[in-house]
Amino acid sequence: MPTSAFTKFYDFADQLGKAKHDFSTHTFKIALTNTPPVVTNTVLTDITQIAATGGYAAGGYTLSGVSWVETTGTGKLTITDHVITATGGAIGPFRYLVVYNDTATSPLDALIGWYDYGSALTLNDTETLTVDFDGTNGVLTIA
């Protein structure tokens, strides 16, 4: 579980207003980095990803169960927990998990936000990490 709350990129608020994200049909991913993201980053190429080894491929992992629900005027982004498994070598070190929209084209690979694990992690071959997205409160809410 990350040690910090989800931090959204500033541009995500603008992207929502311009209908850049369709949480029903777009593909969302998490990319791993050991370099601190900056709230003014806008696209995946602004992020320095870790090396593609141990089963980690450039661009990261596809997320499942991504949905946007609204109840009494509050929108909530939820994502199914994701398990990362190191295969054929180590993954990392990484400290930050960056959520982005892999389908978005304008801007390309639009950033949404990130989690900070508080310190760098390395998964050795066969080790796993469960990214525990908060199913009750959601990744983020807009009221």
Stockholm file with secondary structure:
# STOCKHOLM 1.0

chainA/1-143         MPTSAFTKFYDFADQLGKAKHDFSTHTFKIALTNTPPVVTNTVLTDITQIAATGGYAAGGYTLSGVSWVETTGTGKLTITDHVITATGGAIGPFRYLVVYNDTATSPLDALIGWYDYGSALTLNDTETLTVDFDGTNGVLTIA
#=GR chainA/1-143 SS CCSSCCEECHHHHHHHHTTCCCTTTSCEEEEEESSCCCTTCCBGGGSCBCCSCTTCCTTCEECCSCEEEEETTEEEEECCCEEEECCSSCEEEEEEEEEEEEEEETTEEEEEEEEEEEEEEEECTTCEEEECCCTTTCSEEEC
#=GC SS_cons         CCSSCCEECHHHHHHHHTTCCCTTTSCEEEEEESSCCCTTCCBGGGSCBCCSCTTCCTTCEECCSCEEEEETTEEEEECCCEEEECCSSCEEEEEEEEEEEEEEETTEEEEEEEEEEEEEEEECTTCEEEECCCTTTCSEEEC
//
